Amino acid sequence: MITLRHTRAFLCSLTTVPRMHQVLYCNLKGNAMPHFRDARIFITGASGKFATQVLRALNAQGARYVTAGSRFPVRISGLAESKIRVDFDDPVSLDEAFEGIDRLLIVATDALGEPGKLARQQKAAIEAAAKAGVGHILYTSMTNPGPESLIPFAPDHRSSEEAVIATGIPYTILRNNWYFDNLLFTMPSVLASGRWYTAAGDGTVGYVTRLDCAAAATGALLTEDQSSIQDITGPVALTVDALATATSKQLGKPIEVVKVSDDALAAGMRDAGVPTHSLSSWSPLMPTCAQGT
């Protein structure tokens, strides 16, 4: 058993299982029993995959007053007490939504293609939260958003973190590492060709599943009462060679790792049909891994 490095109050562990890098959480236990079940909780981006998993986990833990917000309320699952429209580009919708909220989870938007847009959207939500007197802000950031990061949208997350801290409101910043789930975008072409193209060299990534990140966010929503920045990461940092070996062993199919340039990889992913919005977040990871940042 390897302990996941995340919020100290959420006492869970994970086990690597044969199917590559999936993990299994234990139940909340000991001093980690939720003490904010009766708080008024608000989740943004609630029609997305991550927020849906948070809503499901909150429901399982008995959270009583959960409001889910999205630009498209009709797409929100039936796991929240109420569903309302929230648009980070519409300040009025934010002011109305956050009134009376005790604990707010701001799920970062997917505005990754336009530098600065994500930061503007997050700032609008953060300012509305402060204006409404929200009791605790949680924000889903990224791993290592410091000035040294090569990721194009790292500055947006960094400025969003700074905006949260500047409110003076107790906060929990959740620095989610790269989703293991995103590897599935490249799997069809890898399995079809028997080749795994990468620009990461011998760099490593502490991949973590979206489900694990949602579990960490749920634990923080229900237990955290002090300000902190938490690293949400997998149990071990893996090279592409290690991932390919595990995949090959599991499927009984030989896989060759082919190391290429950043541009060649991006072009190949595009030709393979990887969605543009996924490319904007996935492609920058490779040079970042290769340079150890």
FINU-376490 format. One record per residue (C-alpha): residue in one letter; residue number from 1; z, y, x. Coordinates in Angstrom, 3 decimals, padded with zeros to 6 digits. Layout:
@code: A	pos: NUM	z: Z	y: Y	x: X;
...
This chain:
@code: M	pos: 1	z: 000.000	y: 000.000	x: 000.000;
@code: I	pos: 2	z: -000.980	y: 003.428	x: 001.332;
@code: T	pos: 3	z: 000.566	y: 006.538	x: -000.166;
@code: L	pos: 4	z: -001.887	y: 009.169	x: -001.378;
@code: R	pos: 5	z: -001.223	y: 012.579	x: 000.177;
@code: H	pos: 6	z: -000.758	y: 014.734	x: -002.879;
@code: T	pos: 7	z: 001.983	y: 016.309	x: -004.970;
@code: R	pos: 8	z: 005.403	y: 015.067	x: -003.879;
@code: A	pos: 9	z: 006.631	y: 014.770	x: -007.485;
@code: F	pos: 10	z: 003.873	y: 012.393	x: -008.513;
@code: L	pos: 11	z: 005.177	y: 009.215	x: -006.852;
@code: C	pos: 12	z: 002.175	y: 006.952	x: -006.897;
@code: S	pos: 13	z: 000.489	y: 004.714	x: -004.373;
@code: L	pos: 14	z: -002.959	y: 003.263	x: -003.997;
@code: T	pos: 15	z: -004.507	y: 000.068	x: -002.773;
@code: T	pos: 16	z: -007.986	y: -000.305	x: -001.348;
@code: V	pos: 17	z: -009.751	y: -003.144	x: -003.181;
@code: P	pos: 18	z: -012.883	y: -005.120	x: -002.215;
@code: R	pos: 19	z: -015.223	y: -003.007	x: -004.333;
@code: M	pos: 20	z: -015.653	y: -000.514	x: -001.532;
@code: H	pos: 21	z: -013.165	y: 002.323	x: -001.973;
@code: Q	pos: 22	z: -011.702	y: 002.191	x: -005.438;
@code: V	pos: 23	z: -007.978	y: 002.706	x: -005.853;
@code: L	pos: 24	z: -005.256	y: 001.688	x: -008.247;
@code: Y	pos: 25	z: -002.416	y: 003.988	x: -009.288;
@code: C	pos: 26	z: 001.065	y: 002.876	x: -010.156;
@code: N	pos: 27	z: 002.873	y: 004.404	x: -013.127;
@code: L	pos: 28	z: 004.958	y: 007.549	x: -012.975;
@code: K	pos: 29	z: 008.456	y: 006.482	x: -011.997;
@code: G	pos: 30	z: 011.801	y: 007.588	x: -010.629;
@code: N	pos: 31	z: 012.273	y: 011.339	x: -010.288;
@code: A	pos: 32	z: 008.632	y: 011.868	x: -011.172;
@code: M	pos: 33	z: 009.212	y: 011.417	x: -014.909;
@code: P	pos: 34	z: 007.408	y: 014.300	x: -016.639;
@code: H	pos: 35	z: 009.590	y: 017.209	x: -017.660;
@code: F	pos: 36	z: 006.816	y: 019.459	x: -019.018;
@code: R	pos: 37	z: 005.704	y: 017.209	x: -021.876;
@code: D	pos: 38	z: 006.678	y: 019.873	x: -024.395;
@code: A	pos: 39	z: 005.000	y: 022.725	x: -022.506;
@code: R	pos: 40	z: 001.917	y: 024.388	x: -023.923;
@code: I	pos: 41	z: -000.810	y: 023.146	x: -021.600;
@code: F	pos: 42	z: -004.362	y: 024.475	x: -021.395;
@code: I	pos: 43	z: -007.272	y: 022.714	x: -019.662;
@code: T	pos: 44	z: -010.521	y: 024.577	x: -018.914;
@code: G	pos: 45	z: -013.888	y: 022.894	x: -018.445;
@code: A	pos: 46	z: -012.672	y: 020.346	x: -020.963;
@code: S	pos: 47	z: -016.082	y: 018.913	x: -021.820;
@code: G	pos: 48	z: -016.597	y: 017.807	x: -018.196;
@code: K	pos: 49	z: -015.831	y: 014.408	x: -016.672;
@code: F	pos: 50	z: -012.850	y: 015.540	x: -014.593;
@code: A	pos: 51	z: -011.093	y: 017.420	x: -017.399;
@code: T	pos: 52	z: -011.743	y: 014.584	x: -019.840;
@code: Q	pos: 53	z: -009.900	y: 012.214	x: -017.511;
@code: V	pos: 54	z: -007.025	y: 014.703	x: -017.247;
@code: L	pos: 55	z: -006.851	y: 014.945	x: -021.043;
@code: R	pos: 56	z: -006.783	y: 011.163	x: -021.319;
@code: A	pos: 57	z: -003.963	y: 010.923	x: -018.760;
@code: L	pos: 58	z: -001.941	y: 013.683	x: -020.443;
@code: N	pos: 59	z: -002.290	y: 011.892	x: -023.752;
@code: A	pos: 60	z: -001.073	y: 008.641	x: -022.168;
@code: Q	pos: 61	z: 001.958	y: 010.437	x: -020.709;
@code: G	pos: 62	z: 002.934	y: 011.903	x: -024.073;
@code: A	pos: 63	z: 002.066	y: 015.573	x: -023.534;
@code: R	pos: 64	z: 002.493	y: 017.121	x: -026.979;
@code: Y	pos: 65	z: 000.807	y: 020.524	x: -026.947;
@code: V	pos: 66	z: -002.512	y: 020.409	x: -025.131;
@code: T	pos: 67	z: -005.364	y: 022.811	x: -025.761;
@code: A	pos: 68	z: -008.818	y: 022.085	x: -024.388;
@code: G	pos: 69	z: -011.277	y: 024.881	x: -023.660;
@code: S	pos: 70	z: -015.002	y: 024.758	x: -022.987;
@code: R	pos: 71	z: -018.172	y: 026.760	x: -023.502;
@code: F	pos: 72	z: -019.139	y: 023.882	x: -025.779;
@code: P	pos: 73	z: -016.049	y: 022.845	x: -027.799;
@code: V	pos: 74	z: -018.092	y: 020.340	x: -029.794;
@code: R	pos: 75	z: -018.478	y: 018.260	x: -026.615;
@code: I	pos: 76	z: -014.729	y: 017.952	x: -025.997;
@code: S	pos: 77	z: -013.236	y: 014.508	x: -026.585;
@code: G	pos: 78	z: -010.642	y: 014.037	x: -029.309;
@code: L	pos: 79	z: -007.709	y: 013.918	x: -026.886;
@code: A	pos: 80	z: -006.385	y: 017.467	x: -027.294;
@code: E	pos: 81	z: -004.267	y: 019.032	x: -030.006;
@code: S	pos: 82	z: -006.803	y: 021.831	x: -030.340;
@code: K	pos: 83	z: -010.219	y: 022.747	x: -028.973;
@code: I	pos: 84	z: -011.473	y: 026.280	x: -028.479;
@code: R	pos: 85	z: -014.396	y: 028.093	x: -026.908;
@code: V	pos: 86	z: -013.742	y: 029.454	x: -023.421;
@code: D	pos: 87	z: -016.409	y: 031.067	x: -021.275;
@code: F	pos: 88	z: -015.542	y: 032.412	x: -017.822;
@code: D	pos: 89	z: -018.380	y: 034.919	x: -018.253;
@code: D	pos: 90	z: -016.800	y: 036.209	x: -021.479;
@code: P	pos: 91	z: -013.433	y: 037.906	x: -020.709;
@code: V	pos: 92	z: -012.564	y: 038.278	x: -024.397;
@code: S	pos: 93	z: -012.623	y: 034.509	x: -024.896;
@code: L	pos: 94	z: -010.245	y: 034.110	x: -021.942;
@code: D	pos: 95	z: -007.732	y: 036.700	x: -023.151;
@code: E	pos: 96	z: -007.453	y: 035.011	x: -026.525;
@code: A	pos: 97	z: -007.306	y: 031.490	x: -025.114;
@code: F	pos: 98	z: -004.481	y: 031.900	x: -022.609;
@code: E	pos: 99	z: -002.014	y: 033.762	x: -024.828;
@code: G	pos: 100	z: 001.260	y: 031.794	x: -025.063;
@code: I	pos: 101	z: 000.229	y: 029.142	x: -022.524;
@code: D	pos: 102	z: 002.918	y: 027.733	x: -020.219;
@code: R	pos: 103	z: 000.765	y: 025.708	x: -017.832;
@code: L	pos: 104	z: -002.919	y: 026.324	x: -017.163;
@code: L	pos: 105	z: -005.315	y: 024.051	x: -015.280;
@code: I	pos: 106	z: -008.368	y: 026.031	x: -014.153;
@code: V	pos: 107	z: -011.073	y: 023.496	x: -013.382;
@code: A	pos: 108	z: -013.549	y: 025.083	x: -010.975;
@code: T	pos: 109	z: -016.954	y: 025.683	x: -012.527;
@code: D	pos: 110	z: -020.126	y: 024.065	x: -011.200;
@code: A	pos: 111	z: -021.753	y: 027.406	x: -010.321;
@code: L	pos: 112	z: -022.549	y: 026.317	x: -006.771;
@code: G	pos: 113	z: -026.141	y: 027.464	x: -006.414;
@code: E	pos: 114	z: -025.445	y: 031.215	x: -006.411;
@code: P	pos: 115	z: -023.024	y: 032.414	x: -003.696;
@code: G	pos: 116	z: -020.185	y: 034.411	x: -005.206;
@code: K	pos: 117	z: -020.713	y: 033.364	x: -008.818;
@code: L	pos: 118	z: -018.015	y: 030.696	x: -008.786;
@code: A	pos: 119	z: -015.553	y: 033.188	x: -007.290;
@code: R	pos: 120	z: -016.380	y: 035.789	x: -009.959;
@code: Q	pos: 121	z: -015.901	y: 033.280	x: -012.736;
@code: Q	pos: 122	z: -012.628	y: 031.970	x: -011.351;
@code: K	pos: 123	z: -011.332	y: 035.504	x: -010.792;
@code: A	pos: 124	z: -011.985	y: 036.351	x: -014.433;
@code: A	pos: 125	z: -009.958	y: 033.331	x: -015.553;
@code: I	pos: 126	z: -007.161	y: 034.036	x: -013.074;
@code: E	pos: 127	z: -006.880	y: 037.682	x: -014.122;
@code: A	pos: 128	z: -006.794	y: 036.662	x: -017.788;
@code: A	pos: 129	z: -004.037	y: 034.150	x: -017.024;
@code: A	pos: 130	z: -001.951	y: 036.829	x: -015.321;
@code: K	pos: 131	z: -002.536	y: 039.257	x: -018.188;
@code: A	pos: 132	z: -001.454	y: 036.625	x: -020.720;
@code: G	pos: 133	z: 001.715	y: 035.795	x: -018.786;
@code: V	pos: 134	z: 000.867	y: 032.140	x: -018.122;
@code: G	pos: 135	z: 003.863	y: 030.370	x: -016.592;
@code: H	pos: 136	z: 002.138	y: 028.195	x: -013.954;
@code: I	pos: 137	z: -001.477	y: 028.146	x: -012.724;
@code: L	pos: 138	z: -003.150	y: 025.046	x: -011.319;
@code: Y	pos: 139	z: -006.562	y: 025.360	x: -009.674;
@code: T	pos: 140	z: -008.980	y: 022.663	x: -008.512;
@code: S	pos: 141	z: -010.205	y: 023.770	x: -005.102;
@code: M	pos: 142	z: -011.968	y: 021.866	x: -002.305;
@code: T	pos: 143	z: -010.838	y: 020.285	x: 000.917;
@code: N	pos: 144	z: -010.549	y: 022.728	x: 003.826;
@code: P	pos: 145	z: -012.038	y: 025.925	x: 002.342;
@code: G	pos: 146	z: -011.115	y: 027.926	x: 005.457;
@code: P	pos: 147	z: -013.446	y: 030.315	x: 007.340;
@code: E	pos: 148	z: -014.534	y: 027.501	x: 009.649;
@code: S	pos: 149	z: -016.046	y: 025.486	x: 006.791;
@code: L	pos: 150	z: -019.837	y: 025.069	x: 006.762;
@code: I	pos: 151	z: -019.916	y: 024.430	x: 003.020;
@code: P	pos: 152	z: -021.818	y: 027.319	x: 001.329;
@code: F	pos: 153	z: -019.367	y: 027.590	x: -001.555;
@code: A	pos: 154	z: -016.181	y: 027.319	x: 000.547;
@code: P	pos: 155	z: -015.738	y: 031.140	x: 000.537;
@code: D	pos: 156	z: -015.738	y: 031.081	x: -003.277;
@code: H	pos: 157	z: -012.917	y: 028.553	x: -003.357;
@code: R	pos: 158	z: -011.034	y: 030.407	x: -000.626;
@code: S	pos: 159	z: -011.171	y: 033.716	x: -002.508;
@code: S	pos: 160	z: -010.191	y: 031.939	x: -005.735;
@code: E	pos: 161	z: -007.131	y: 030.451	x: -004.032;
@code: E	pos: 162	z: -006.213	y: 033.902	x: -002.740;
@code: A	pos: 163	z: -006.596	y: 035.365	x: -006.229;
@code: V	pos: 164	z: -004.271	y: 032.720	x: -007.683;
@code: I	pos: 165	z: -001.627	y: 033.380	x: -005.032;
@code: A	pos: 166	z: -001.928	y: 037.155	x: -005.480;
@code: T	pos: 167	z: -000.881	y: 036.934	x: -009.143;
@code: G	pos: 168	z: 002.695	y: 036.145	x: -008.131;
@code: I	pos: 169	z: 002.733	y: 033.373	x: -010.736;
@code: P	pos: 170	z: 003.944	y: 029.918	x: -009.609;
@code: Y	pos: 171	z: 000.877	y: 027.890	x: -008.671;
@code: T	pos: 172	z: -000.410	y: 024.509	x: -007.586;
@code: I	pos: 173	z: -003.694	y: 024.486	x: -005.687;
@code: L	pos: 174	z: -005.303	y: 021.053	x: -005.708;
@code: R	pos: 175	z: -007.680	y: 020.671	x: -002.762;
@code: N	pos: 176	z: -009.732	y: 017.718	x: -003.920;
@code: N	pos: 177	z: -011.619	y: 015.865	x: -001.215;
@code: W	pos: 178	z: -015.184	y: 014.673	x: -001.826;
@code: Y	pos: 179	z: -015.615	y: 012.405	x: -004.834;
@code: F	pos: 180	z: -016.397	y: 008.814	x: -004.012;
@code: D	pos: 181	z: -018.252	y: 008.798	x: -007.321;
@code: N	pos: 182	z: -020.950	y: 011.053	x: -005.853;
@code: L	pos: 183	z: -022.091	y: 008.241	x: -003.583;
@code: L	pos: 184	z: -023.532	y: 006.597	x: -006.682;
@code: F	pos: 185	z: -026.337	y: 009.173	x: -006.704;
@code: T	pos: 186	z: -027.763	y: 007.653	x: -003.532;
@code: M	pos: 187	z: -026.982	y: 003.999	x: -004.220;
@code: P	pos: 188	z: -030.164	y: 003.114	x: -006.165;
@code: S	pos: 189	z: -032.422	y: 004.155	x: -003.287;
@code: V	pos: 190	z: -030.115	y: 002.540	x: -000.699;
@code: L	pos: 191	z: -030.142	y: -000.783	x: -002.517;
@code: A	pos: 192	z: -033.877	y: -000.632	x: -003.174;
@code: S	pos: 193	z: -034.832	y: 000.136	x: 000.428;
@code: G	pos: 194	z: -032.001	y: -001.508	x: 002.346;
@code: R	pos: 195	z: -031.606	y: 001.748	x: 004.282;
@code: W	pos: 196	z: -028.808	y: 004.328	x: 004.116;
@code: Y	pos: 197	z: -030.074	y: 007.676	x: 005.360;
@code: T	pos: 198	z: -027.440	y: 010.105	x: 006.622;
@code: A	pos: 199	z: -027.109	y: 013.344	x: 008.569;
@code: A	pos: 200	z: -023.368	y: 012.876	x: 009.063;
@code: G	pos: 201	z: -023.642	y: 011.119	x: 012.415;
@code: D	pos: 202	z: -020.308	y: 009.465	x: 013.170;
@code: G	pos: 203	z: -018.363	y: 011.951	x: 011.045;
@code: T	pos: 204	z: -015.806	y: 010.756	x: 008.521;
@code: V	pos: 205	z: -014.807	y: 011.675	x: 004.971;
@code: G	pos: 206	z: -011.606	y: 010.851	x: 003.087;
@code: Y	pos: 207	z: -013.438	y: 010.025	x: -000.130;
@code: V	pos: 208	z: -011.336	y: 009.939	x: -003.282;
@code: T	pos: 209	z: -012.327	y: 009.000	x: -006.816;
@code: R	pos: 210	z: -012.566	y: 011.576	x: -009.584;
@code: L	pos: 211	z: -010.041	y: 009.485	x: -011.516;
@code: D	pos: 212	z: -007.496	y: 009.795	x: -008.706;
@code: C	pos: 213	z: -007.983	y: 013.557	x: -008.547;
@code: A	pos: 214	z: -007.450	y: 013.735	x: -012.303;
@code: A	pos: 215	z: -004.276	y: 011.651	x: -011.960;
@code: A	pos: 216	z: -002.962	y: 014.029	x: -009.304;
@code: A	pos: 217	z: -003.733	y: 017.024	x: -011.523;
@code: T	pos: 218	z: -001.942	y: 015.354	x: -014.426;
@code: G	pos: 219	z: 001.104	y: 014.668	x: -012.283;
@code: A	pos: 220	z: 001.196	y: 018.287	x: -011.153;
@code: L	pos: 221	z: 000.799	y: 019.598	x: -014.706;
@code: L	pos: 222	z: 003.743	y: 017.523	x: -015.893;
@code: T	pos: 223	z: 006.114	y: 017.859	x: -012.938;
@code: E	pos: 224	z: 005.410	y: 020.679	x: -010.475;
@code: D	pos: 225	z: 007.570	y: 023.789	x: -010.793;
@code: Q	pos: 226	z: 007.229	y: 025.284	x: -007.292;
@code: S	pos: 227	z: 004.215	y: 026.923	x: -005.659;
@code: S	pos: 228	z: 002.273	y: 024.650	x: -003.318;
@code: I	pos: 229	z: -001.125	y: 023.738	x: -001.922;
@code: Q	pos: 230	z: -001.800	y: 020.008	x: -002.165;
@code: D	pos: 231	z: -004.411	y: 017.905	x: -000.344;
@code: I	pos: 232	z: -005.855	y: 015.259	x: -002.663;
@code: T	pos: 233	z: -007.566	y: 012.733	x: -000.430;
@code: G	pos: 234	z: -008.339	y: 009.058	x: 000.003;
@code: P	pos: 235	z: -006.308	y: 006.577	x: 002.057;
@code: V	pos: 236	z: -008.637	y: 006.578	x: 005.050;
@code: A	pos: 237	z: -011.504	y: 008.677	x: 006.420;
@code: L	pos: 238	z: -014.675	y: 006.595	x: 006.488;
@code: T	pos: 239	z: -017.955	y: 006.834	x: 008.391;
@code: V	pos: 240	z: -021.255	y: 006.095	x: 006.693;
@code: D	pos: 241	z: -021.475	y: 002.994	x: 008.898;
@code: A	pos: 242	z: -018.178	y: 001.746	x: 007.453;
@code: L	pos: 243	z: -019.340	y: 002.442	x: 003.904;
@code: A	pos: 244	z: -022.627	y: 000.656	x: 004.519;
@code: T	pos: 245	z: -020.850	y: -002.357	x: 006.005;
@code: A	pos: 246	z: -018.505	y: -002.595	x: 003.010;
@code: T	pos: 247	z: -021.392	y: -002.244	x: 000.562;
@code: S	pos: 248	z: -023.471	y: -004.830	x: 002.406;
@code: K	pos: 249	z: -020.593	y: -007.313	x: 002.466;
@code: Q	pos: 250	z: -019.810	y: -006.848	x: -001.202;
@code: L	pos: 251	z: -023.403	y: -007.178	x: -002.407;
@code: G	pos: 252	z: -024.604	y: -009.696	x: 000.154;
@code: K	pos: 253	z: -027.511	y: -007.435	x: 001.066;
@code: P	pos: 254	z: -028.259	y: -006.095	x: 004.572;
@code: I	pos: 255	z: -028.133	y: -002.297	x: 004.819;
@code: E	pos: 256	z: -029.374	y: -000.341	x: 007.824;
@code: V	pos: 257	z: -027.872	y: 003.089	x: 008.544;
@code: V	pos: 258	z: -030.618	y: 005.558	x: 009.520;
@code: K	pos: 259	z: -029.440	y: 008.843	x: 011.044;
@code: V	pos: 260	z: -031.715	y: 011.799	x: 010.294;
@code: S	pos: 261	z: -031.656	y: 015.613	x: 010.319;
@code: D	pos: 262	z: -030.073	y: 017.711	x: 007.554;
@code: D	pos: 263	z: -033.454	y: 018.915	x: 006.268;
@code: A	pos: 264	z: -034.946	y: 015.428	x: 006.255;
@code: L	pos: 265	z: -031.988	y: 014.089	x: 004.287;
@code: A	pos: 266	z: -032.161	y: 016.861	x: 001.677;
@code: A	pos: 267	z: -035.895	y: 016.307	x: 001.227;
@code: G	pos: 268	z: -035.398	y: 012.573	x: 000.866;
@code: M	pos: 269	z: -032.657	y: 012.979	x: -001.723;
@code: R	pos: 270	z: -034.835	y: 015.396	x: -003.668;
@code: D	pos: 271	z: -037.749	y: 012.962	x: -003.612;
@code: A	pos: 272	z: -035.412	y: 010.190	x: -004.752;
@code: G	pos: 273	z: -034.587	y: 012.176	x: -007.876;
@code: V	pos: 274	z: -031.092	y: 013.398	x: -007.033;
@code: P	pos: 275	z: -030.396	y: 016.311	x: -009.438;
@code: T	pos: 276	z: -030.613	y: 019.816	x: -007.971;
@code: H	pos: 277	z: -027.040	y: 020.673	x: -008.962;
@code: S	pos: 278	z: -025.830	y: 017.567	x: -007.135;
@code: L	pos: 279	z: -027.860	y: 018.409	x: -004.032;
@code: S	pos: 280	z: -026.159	y: 021.801	x: -003.782;
@code: S	pos: 281	z: -022.771	y: 020.142	x: -003.384;
@code: W	pos: 282	z: -023.782	y: 016.932	x: -001.612;
@code: S	pos: 283	z: -026.197	y: 018.100	x: 001.105;
@code: P	pos: 284	z: -023.766	y: 020.502	x: 002.866;
@code: L	pos: 285	z: -021.281	y: 017.665	x: 003.312;
@code: M	pos: 286	z: -023.389	y: 015.939	x: 005.956;
@code: P	pos: 287	z: -023.428	y: 018.657	x: 008.659;
@code: T	pos: 288	z: -019.786	y: 019.346	x: 007.859;
@code: C	pos: 289	z: -018.911	y: 015.708	x: 008.577;
@code: A	pos: 290	z: -021.030	y: 015.618	x: 011.704;
@code: Q	pos: 291	z: -019.278	y: 018.675	x: 013.154;
@code: G	pos: 292	z: -015.804	y: 017.600	x: 012.107;
@code: T	pos: 293	z: -015.088	y: 020.527	x: 009.784;
